Amino acid sequence: MKKIRLLPLFSVAAGVVLVATGCDGAEDGPATTGEGTQTQVAPETTSPSPGATSPGAASASPGQTSPAAGAATGTPPTGDSNGRAAVETAVTAVPGSAAVDVDYSDDRQGWEVELISGGTEHEVLVLADGSEVLDQRDKGPADEEDRLAIESATVSLSEAIQTAQQAAAGDLEEASLEDEGDKPVWEVEIRAEGGGLTEVVIDAVSGEQIR
């Protein structure tokens, strides 16, 4: 009868341990070569350029315009004091002068103020809000009648405008020194909010409203 040889139990157990150890090393450890362990390198990433922005960051909102884009031109801003302020600004710009006429120019977008100083006529263009001189020039010798009229007047153009706007509410359209019945008068046109014009005539000597 043939005898069956049994491997010692400790030999079998040792073999099982070696096989298990080899499997774990293959799964968890780095791949090896004959020259040593290979180093694992993380995937390369690219960072955005310092000044880069998203595609939509620089685009303006649809319909957006600059504040000045819709500004109205050719029309003086509303407000009772614009014409008076323009006259006072012009008088300050020409020392020793007296204003004899003021009118708003749509073409030049400002108040045209005519003044007389020392027998010379001056024209000063003032910003629509009456705050700043835009242009200034001498027009030569003043008209003799205008010179005599302004010399006899005791009420200034600015005062006449104020009186006219107290009599007729609205914005100044134009004003000028005229001669009526051999006496100087201020003719002031006031435009009401509805668009109608009212002419107020003021005595340039007494300051009284004639009509």
C-alpha positions as CSV (number, residue, x, y, z in Angstrom):
1,M,0.0,0.0,0.0
2,K,1.3,3.4,-1.1
3,K,2.0,6.0,1.6
4,I,0.7,9.6,1.1
5,R,3.1,12.3,2.2
6,L,1.5,15.4,3.7
7,L,3.3,18.7,3.6
8,P,3.9,20.2,6.9
9,L,1.2,22.7,7.9
10,F,3.6,25.5,8.5
11,S,4.9,25.3,5.0
12,V,1.4,25.7,3.5
13,A,0.6,28.7,5.7
14,A,3.8,30.5,4.8
15,G,3.1,30.2,1.1
16,V,-0.4,31.7,1.6
17,V,1.1,34.7,3.4
18,L,3.7,35.3,0.7
19,V,1.0,35.3,-2.1
20,A,-1.2,37.8,-0.2
21,T,1.7,40.1,0.5
22,G,2.6,40.2,-3.2
23,C,-1.0,41.1,-4.2
24,D,-1.2,44.0,-1.8
25,G,2.1,45.5,-3.0
26,A,1.0,45.4,-6.6
27,E,-2.2,47.4,-5.9
28,D,-1.0,50.0,-3.3
29,G,2.6,50.6,-4.0
30,P,4.2,52.6,-6.8
31,A,5.3,50.8,-10.0
32,T,8.8,49.7,-9.9
33,T,11.5,49.1,-12.5
34,G,14.8,47.5,-12.3
35,E,16.4,50.9,-11.5
36,G,14.1,52.0,-8.7
37,T,10.7,53.4,-7.8
38,Q,9.1,55.7,-10.4
39,T,7.8,59.2,-9.1
40,Q,4.2,60.0,-9.8
41,V,3.7,63.5,-11.3
42,A,0.4,65.4,-10.8
43,P,-1.3,66.5,-14.0
44,E,-0.2,70.0,-15.2
45,T,-2.7,72.8,-14.8
46,T,-2.7,76.2,-16.4
47,S,-3.6,79.3,-14.4
48,P,-5.4,82.3,-16.1
49,S,-3.4,85.3,-17.2
50,P,-3.2,88.1,-14.6
51,G,-5.4,90.5,-16.5
52,A,-7.8,88.0,-18.0
53,T,-11.5,88.4,-17.6
54,S,-14.5,86.4,-18.4
55,P,-15.9,87.0,-22.0
56,G,-18.9,88.9,-20.7
57,A,-17.1,91.0,-18.1
58,A,-16.2,93.8,-20.5
59,S,-19.4,94.0,-22.4
60,A,-21.7,96.9,-21.5
61,S,-25.3,96.3,-20.5
62,P,-27.6,96.6,-23.6
63,G,-28.9,100.1,-24.1
64,Q,-26.6,101.7,-21.6
65,T,-25.4,105.2,-22.5
66,S,-23.2,107.8,-21.0
67,P,-24.9,110.5,-18.8
68,A,-24.3,113.2,-21.4
69,A,-25.6,111.2,-24.4
70,G,-29.3,112.2,-23.8
71,A,-28.6,115.8,-22.7
72,A,-30.8,118.3,-24.5
73,T,-29.0,121.1,-26.5
74,G,-30.2,124.3,-28.0
75,T,-32.6,125.1,-25.1
76,P,-31.8,127.1,-22.0
77,P,-32.3,125.1,-18.8
78,T,-35.5,125.9,-16.9
79,G,-35.3,128.4,-14.1
80,D,-36.2,132.1,-13.6
81,S,-32.6,133.2,-12.8
82,N,-30.8,132.0,-15.9
83,G,-31.3,135.2,-18.0
84,R,-30.6,137.5,-15.0
85,A,-27.5,135.4,-14.1
86,A,-26.2,135.7,-17.6
87,V,-26.6,139.5,-17.6
88,E,-24.8,139.8,-14.3
89,T,-22.0,137.5,-15.4
90,A,-21.5,139.6,-18.6
91,V,-21.5,142.9,-16.7
92,T,-18.8,141.5,-14.4
93,A,-16.7,140.4,-17.4
94,V,-16.7,144.0,-18.9
95,P,-15.8,146.5,-16.1
96,G,-17.7,149.7,-16.1
97,S,-20.4,148.4,-18.5
98,A,-24.1,148.4,-18.6
99,A,-26.2,145.7,-20.3
100,V,-28.7,146.9,-23.0
101,D,-29.8,143.6,-24.5
102,V,-30.0,139.9,-23.8
103,D,-31.2,137.1,-26.0
104,Y,-30.8,133.3,-26.0
105,S,-29.1,131.9,-29.1
106,D,-30.0,128.4,-30.2
107,D,-27.1,128.3,-32.7
108,R,-24.5,129.3,-30.1
109,Q,-26.2,127.6,-27.2
110,G,-25.8,130.5,-24.8
111,W,-27.0,133.9,-23.8
112,E,-25.9,136.8,-26.0
113,V,-25.5,139.9,-23.9
114,E,-24.8,143.3,-25.5
115,L,-23.2,146.0,-23.3
116,I,-22.0,149.5,-23.5
117,S,-18.8,150.7,-21.8
118,G,-17.1,154.0,-22.5
119,G,-18.9,154.5,-25.8
120,T,-17.9,151.1,-27.0
121,E,-20.4,148.2,-27.6
122,H,-19.4,144.8,-26.4
123,E,-20.9,141.4,-26.9
124,V,-20.5,138.6,-24.3
125,L,-21.7,135.0,-24.8
126,V,-22.6,133.3,-21.6
127,L,-23.3,129.7,-20.8
128,A,-26.9,128.6,-20.8
129,D,-27.1,128.4,-17.0
130,G,-25.7,132.0,-16.8
131,S,-22.6,131.0,-14.8
132,E,-19.7,131.3,-17.3
133,V,-18.4,133.5,-20.1
134,L,-17.9,131.5,-23.3
135,D,-16.8,134.3,-25.7
136,Q,-16.3,138.0,-25.6
137,R,-15.7,140.7,-28.3
138,D,-15.8,144.4,-29.0
139,K,-18.3,145.5,-31.6
140,G,-17.0,149.0,-32.1
141,P,-18.6,152.4,-31.3
142,A,-22.0,152.1,-29.6
143,D,-25.1,153.4,-31.1
144,E,-25.6,157.0,-30.0
145,E,-29.3,156.6,-29.0
146,D,-28.4,153.4,-27.0
147,R,-25.6,155.2,-25.3
148,L,-27.8,158.2,-24.3
149,A,-30.6,155.9,-23.2
150,I,-28.4,153.8,-20.9
151,E,-26.8,156.9,-19.4
152,S,-30.2,158.2,-18.4
153,A,-31.5,154.8,-17.1
154,T,-31.5,154.3,-13.4
155,V,-32.9,150.8,-13.5
156,S,-30.5,148.1,-14.8
157,L,-31.5,145.3,-17.2
158,S,-31.1,142.7,-14.4
159,E,-33.6,144.7,-12.2
160,A,-36.0,145.0,-15.1
161,I,-36.0,141.3,-15.7
162,Q,-36.7,140.6,-12.0
163,T,-39.7,143.0,-12.1
164,A,-41.0,141.5,-15.3
165,Q,-40.9,138.0,-13.8
166,Q,-42.8,139.1,-10.8
167,A,-45.5,140.4,-13.1
168,A,-45.5,137.4,-15.5
169,A,-44.4,134.0,-14.2
170,G,-42.1,132.2,-16.6
171,D,-38.6,132.1,-18.1
172,L,-36.8,135.0,-19.8
173,E,-37.0,134.9,-23.6
174,E,-35.3,138.2,-24.3
175,A,-35.0,141.8,-23.1
176,S,-33.8,145.0,-24.6
177,L,-33.5,148.8,-24.0
178,E,-35.9,150.7,-26.2
179,D,-37.2,154.3,-26.7
180,E,-40.8,154.9,-26.1
181,G,-42.3,158.4,-26.0
182,D,-38.8,159.9,-25.8
183,K,-38.0,158.0,-22.7
184,P,-36.0,154.8,-22.2
185,V,-37.9,151.6,-21.4
186,W,-37.1,148.0,-20.9
187,E,-39.1,145.6,-23.1
188,V,-38.9,142.1,-21.5
189,E,-40.5,139.0,-23.0
190,I,-41.4,136.2,-20.6
191,R,-42.3,132.7,-21.8
192,A,-44.8,130.9,-19.7
193,E,-44.7,127.2,-19.0
194,G,-47.4,126.6,-21.6
195,G,-45.3,128.3,-24.2
196,G,-47.1,131.7,-24.5
197,L,-45.1,134.9,-24.6
198,T,-45.9,138.0,-22.4
199,E,-44.2,141.3,-23.0
200,V,-43.7,143.4,-20.0
201,V,-42.6,147.1,-20.4
202,I,-40.8,148.8,-17.6
203,D,-39.9,152.5,-17.2
204,A,-36.0,152.5,-17.2
205,V,-35.9,155.6,-15.0
206,S,-38.7,155.0,-12.4
207,G,-38.8,151.2,-12.5
208,E,-42.6,151.2,-12.8
209,Q,-44.4,148.7,-15.0
210,I,-46.0,150.5,-17.9
211,R,-47.8,147.5,-19.3
